[in-house]
Amino acid sequence: MNTQPDLDITRLQRYLEHAAPSVGVIRSAKKFSGGQSNPTYLLRGEARQYVLRSKPRGKLLKSAHAVEREFRVMAALAHSQVPVPSVLCLCEDLDVIGAVFFVMSHEDGPIFWDPALPELDVVERAALYQDEIRVLAALHSLDPANIGLADFGRPGSYFARQIKRWTDQYRASETTSISAMESLMRWLPEHSPDDDGQTALIHGDYRLDNLIMTHKKTGIQAVIDWELSTLGHPFADLAYFCMCLRMPNHEQIRGLAGVDRPTLGIPKESEIVRQYCTLRGIEAISNWPFYLAFSFFRLAAICQGVLKRALDGNASSEQAVKVGALTPLLAEMGLNIAMTRGDNL
């Protein structure tokens, strides 16, 4: 963490005295290092630690870096079965630190990055994966209207809108023709299931490193990084989570392809889907290959966007180029699922 944050502590302290007096005197502030799209700081108060998460300074795309959405959704989930940090205040006054920000509790449990979970034993791994699915099912079982989020997104036709959005995004950032991507962009609209009316609050980036674990390492203490949350189809979240089971263990991807999951205590994809369906009280999921193929397509389009920004000089080129190089691989994997109908659950 950077020990010299670019925060005006005096202005921040003055604001928090009224907006979040429980913080007390800020003893120190350190910026977390790493790849957060939104600058994030650890604030050390008199008795506890807190986290400040802000938009980057400067001109931003209208829908990017939506910390206001993060604040709103975590506030709405405060008394639900979905564990989240406690939010204290949202500041939209740019005169305080130069950007919109919010303050939340600091959850000091461990965060794991490798889905093989080498830090845990077999029993702990099995319990943790079960809790990950429990929390996801609990999230999707909530009625958005009952927690004040009825207007948090557009209900219905989620996949049709998403396919168009990410196709347009991909075309805008295309640098070379990728045959598998072209095939996927044809296949997905032709095989999109009829709208079944399901609309839920979805996380949008539900994966291992966006989960803070309890110190016992067998459960989730808090789900973080809600920047992409919206109202959408719940199977998009589930398929996105399951992608890691099929991905290779690559420099830029931590996947479980080729790993002996039963020996490690990690459930099969079919077992994850079955547990999820049981918890939500629904039948087996039809058209599962479509949801998986869509997830690979979406991630491929995101990686292509990262590459284009790097080539345009708007991203850290070394890492961004490596991420962008994953686009053909992800497209091939998505297309393979589409063509084989994803039978190898």
C-alpha positions in Angstrom: 0.0 0.0 0.0 1.1 3.5 -0.8 1.9 5.4 2.5 1.6 8.8 0.9 -2.0 8.9 -0.4 -3.2 11.8 -2.6 -5.9 12.7 -0.1 -6.5 16.0 1.6 -6.8 14.5 5.1 -7.8 17.9 6.7 -10.8 18.4 4.3 -11.7 14.7 4.7 -11.6 14.9 8.5 -13.8 18.0 8.5 -16.4 16.3 6.3 -16.4 13.0 8.3 -16.9 14.9 11.6 -20.5 15.5 10.4 -21.2 12.7 7.9 -19.6 9.8 9.8 -18.6 10.9 13.3 -18.0 7.3 14.4 -14.8 7.3 12.4 -13.3 9.8 14.9 -9.8 11.2 14.2 -8.1 9.7 11.2 -4.7 8.6 12.3 -3.4 7.6 8.9 -4.5 6.8 5.3 -2.9 4.4 2.9 -3.8 3.7 -0.7 -4.2 0.1 -1.7 -1.9 -1.0 -4.5 -3.1 -3.2 -7.3 -5.5 -3.0 -10.1 -8.6 -1.3 -8.6 -10.3 0.8 -11.2 -11.5 3.0 -8.3 -8.8 4.4 -6.0 -9.3 2.7 -2.6 -7.7 3.7 0.7 -7.4 2.2 4.2 -8.3 4.8 6.9 -7.1 4.1 10.4 -9.4 5.7 12.9 -9.1 6.0 16.7 -10.6 2.6 17.4 -11.2 0.9 14.0 -10.2 0.8 10.4 -12.3 1.9 7.5 -12.1 1.9 3.7 -12.6 4.9 1.4 -13.4 4.1 -2.2 -13.6 6.9 -4.7 -13.9 7.6 -8.4 -10.7 8.5 -10.2 -10.2 12.3 -10.6 -10.7 13.9 -14.0 -13.1 13.4 -16.8 -14.8 10.0 -16.8 -17.2 8.1 -19.0 -20.8 8.6 -17.8 -21.4 5.1 -16.6 -17.9 4.2 -15.5 -16.5 4.0 -11.9 -20.0 3.9 -10.4 -19.2 4.1 -6.7 -22.6 5.6 -6.1 -24.1 2.3 -7.3 -21.8 0.3 -5.1 -22.8 2.4 -2.1 -26.5 2.1 -2.8 -26.5 -1.7 -3.3 -24.5 -2.4 -0.2 -26.8 -0.1 1.8 -29.7 -2.0 0.5 -28.2 -5.4 1.4 -27.3 -4.4 4.9 -29.9 -6.6 6.6 -30.0 -9.4 4.1 -28.5 -12.9 3.9 -25.8 -11.4 1.6 -22.8 -10.3 3.7 -21.4 -6.9 2.7 -19.3 -4.2 4.4 -21.3 -1.6 6.4 -21.5 1.7 4.5 -21.2 4.9 6.5 -21.5 7.8 4.1 -21.5 8.8 0.4 -20.0 12.1 -0.6 -20.8 13.7 -3.9 -19.2 17.0 -3.1 -16.1 17.2 -5.2 -14.6 19.9 -3.0 -13.8 17.4 -0.3 -11.2 15.2 -2.0 -11.7 16.0 -5.6 -13.9 13.0 -6.5 -17.1 11.3 -5.4 -16.4 8.7 -2.7 -17.9 6.6 0.1 -16.7 5.2 3.3 -17.4 1.7 4.6 -16.2 -0.7 7.3 -12.9 -2.5 6.8 -13.4 -6.3 6.6 -10.0 -7.8 7.6 -10.6 -11.4 6.5 -8.4 -13.1 3.9 -8.9 -12.7 0.1 -7.8 -15.7 -2.0 -6.8 -15.4 -5.7 -6.3 -19.0 -6.8 -9.5 -21.0 -7.1 -7.6 -24.2 -6.3 -7.3 -22.7 -2.8 -3.8 -24.1 -1.9 -4.1 -22.3 1.4 -6.9 -24.6 2.6 -7.4 -28.3 3.3 -10.0 -30.5 1.6 -12.7 -29.9 4.2 -12.2 -26.1 4.2 -12.3 -26.0 0.3 -15.5 -27.9 0.1 -17.1 -25.7 2.8 -16.0 -22.5 1.2 -17.3 -23.4 -2.3 -20.6 -24.3 -0.7 -20.8 -21.0 1.0 -20.0 -19.1 -2.2 -23.0 -20.7 -3.9 -25.2 -20.2 -0.9 -24.5 -16.5 -0.9 -25.0 -16.2 -4.7 -28.4 -18.1 -4.4 -29.3 -15.8 -1.5 -28.6 -12.7 -3.6 -30.7 -13.9 -6.5 -33.6 -14.9 -4.2 -34.0 -11.3 -3.1 -36.9 -9.3 -4.5 -35.2 -6.0 -5.6 -38.4 -4.0 -4.9 -38.4 -5.2 -1.3 -34.9 -3.7 -0.7 -35.5 -0.5 -2.6 -33.8 -1.5 -5.8 -36.8 -1.8 -8.2 -35.2 0.9 -10.4 -31.7 -0.4 -10.3 -31.8 -1.7 -13.9 -34.0 -2.6 -16.8 -36.1 -5.8 -16.3 -36.4 -8.4 -19.0 -34.6 -9.1 -22.3 -31.3 -9.1 -20.4 -29.3 -11.3 -22.7 -30.6 -9.7 -25.9 -29.5 -6.3 -24.6 -26.2 -7.6 -23.3 -25.3 -9.4 -26.6 -25.9 -6.2 -28.5 -24.0 -4.1 -26.0 -20.9 -6.3 -25.9 -20.9 -6.8 -29.7 -20.9 -3.1 -30.1 -18.2 -2.7 -27.6 -16.1 -5.4 -29.3 -16.6 -3.8 -32.7 -15.4 -0.4 -31.3 -12.2 -2.0 -29.9 -11.5 -4.5 -32.6 -7.9 -4.6 -33.8 -7.9 -7.8 -35.9 -10.4 -10.3 -37.1 -10.9 -13.3 -34.7 -12.8 -16.1 -36.3 -14.1 -17.6 -33.1 -15.4 -14.3 -32.0 -17.2 -13.8 -35.3 -18.8 -17.2 -34.9 -19.9 -16.5 -31.3 -21.5 -13.2 -32.3 -23.6 -15.1 -34.8 -24.4 -18.0 -32.6 -25.5 -16.2 -29.5 -28.4 -14.2 -30.9 -29.6 -17.3 -32.8 -29.6 -19.5 -29.7 -30.7 -17.0 -27.0 -33.4 -18.6 -24.9 -36.8 -17.0 -24.7 -37.1 -14.5 -21.9 -38.3 -16.4 -18.9 -39.2 -13.4 -16.9 -36.4 -13.9 -14.3 -35.0 -10.6 -13.0 -32.7 -10.4 -10.0 -30.1 -8.3 -8.4 -26.9 -9.6 -9.9 -23.3 -8.8 -8.9 -21.8 -8.8 -12.4 -18.3 -9.8 -11.3 -18.9 -12.6 -8.8 -15.6 -14.4 -8.4 -13.2 -15.6 -5.7 -11.1 -12.4 -5.4 -14.2 -10.2 -4.8 -15.0 -12.2 -1.7 -13.5 -11.6 1.7 -13.5 -14.8 3.8 -14.0 -15.3 7.5 -10.9 -16.0 9.5 -12.0 -19.6 9.8 -11.7 -19.6 6.0 -14.8 -21.7 5.4 -17.3 -18.9 4.8 -17.8 -15.5 3.2 -17.4 -12.4 5.5 -18.3 -9.9 2.8 -18.9 -9.6 -0.9 -17.2 -6.5 -2.4 -16.7 -4.6 -5.7 -20.4 -4.1 -6.7 -19.5 -1.6 -9.5 -21.1 -3.8 -12.2 -24.2 -4.8 -10.2 -27.6 -4.3 -11.8 -30.9 -5.9 -12.4 -30.4 -8.8 -14.7 -30.7 -12.5 -15.3 -29.4 -14.6 -12.4 -27.9 -17.3 -14.6 -25.4 -14.8 -15.9 -23.8 -14.5 -12.5 -23.8 -18.3 -12.0 -22.2 -19.0 -15.4 -19.6 -16.3 -14.8 -18.7 -17.9 -11.5 -18.4 -21.3 -13.1 -16.1 -20.2 -15.9 -13.1 -20.7 -13.7 -13.7 -24.4 -13.6 -13.0 -24.5 -17.4 -10.3 -21.9 -17.7 -6.6 -22.8 -17.8 -4.2 -21.7 -15.1 -2.7 -18.9 -17.2 -0.5 -16.0 -16.2 -3.5 -13.6 -16.4 -6.1 -16.2 -15.5 -6.4 -18.5 -12.5 -8.5 -21.4 -13.7 -9.1 -25.0 -12.7 -8.9 -26.8 -16.1 -7.0 -30.0 -15.7 -7.1 -29.8 -11.9 -8.2 -32.9 -10.0 -11.0 -31.1 -8.3 -12.6 -34.1 -6.4 -9.3 -34.8 -4.7 -9.1 -31.1 -3.6 -12.7 -31.1 -2.4 -13.8 -28.7 -5.1 -17.2 -29.6 -6.5 -18.0 -30.4 -10.2 -19.8 -27.9 -12.3 -22.9 -30.1 -12.2 -22.8 -30.2 -8.4 -22.5 -26.4 -8.2 -25.5 -25.9 -10.5 -27.5 -28.6 -8.6 -26.8 -26.9 -5.2 -27.7 -23.5 -6.6 -31.0 -24.8 -8.0 -31.8 -26.6 -4.8 -31.2 -23.4 -2.7 -33.4 -21.3 -5.1 -36.1 -24.0 -5.3 -35.9 -24.2 -9.1 -35.6 -27.1 -11.6 -32.4 -27.9 -13.5 -31.3 -25.1 -15.7 -32.1 -25.5 -19.4 -29.8 -24.0 -22.0 -26.8 -24.0 -19.6 -24.3 -24.0 -22.6 -25.8 -20.7 -23.8 -25.1 -19.0 -20.4 -21.6 -20.3 -20.3 -20.8 -19.3 -23.9 -22.3 -15.9 -23.3 -20.0 -15.5 -20.3 -16.9 -16.3 -22.3 -18.0 -13.9 -25.0 -18.6 -11.1 -22.6 -15.1 -11.6 -21.0 -13.5 -11.8 -24.4 -15.0 -8.5 -25.4 -13.8 -6.9 -22.1 -10.3 -8.2 -22.7 -10.4 -6.8 -26.2 -11.3 -3.4 -24.9 -8.4 -3.5 -22.5 -6.1 -4.2 -25.4 -7.4 -1.4 -27.5 -7.0 1.1 -24.6 -3.4 -0.1 -24.3 -2.7 0.3 -28.0 -4.2 3.8 -27.8 -1.9 4.7 -24.9 -4.8 4.8 -22.3 -3.8 1.8 -20.2 -0.7 0.2 -18.6 0.6 -1.4 -21.8 2.5 -4.4 -20.5 -0.3 -5.9 -18.4 -3.1 -4.7 -20.7 -1.5 -6.3 -23.8 -1.3 -9.6 -21.9 -4.9 -9.3 -20.9 -5.9 -8.4 -24.5 -4.0 -11.5 -25.8 -6.6 -13.7 -24.0 -9.4 -12.6 -26.3 -8.9 -15.3 -29.0 -8.5 -18.0 -26.3 -11.7 -17.0 -24.5 -13.6 -16.8 -27.8 -12.4 -20.3 -28.7 -13.5 -21.6 -25.4 -16.9 -20.0 -25.7 -17.4 -21.3 -29.2 -16.4 -24.8 -28.2 -19.0 -24.8 -25.5 -21.6 -23.6 -28.0 -20.7 -26.2 -30.6 -20.5 -29.2 -28.2 -23.5 -27.9 -26.2 -21.3 -27.9 -23.0 -21.9 -31.5 -22.2 -18.8 -31.9 -20.0 -20.2 -30.4 -16.8 
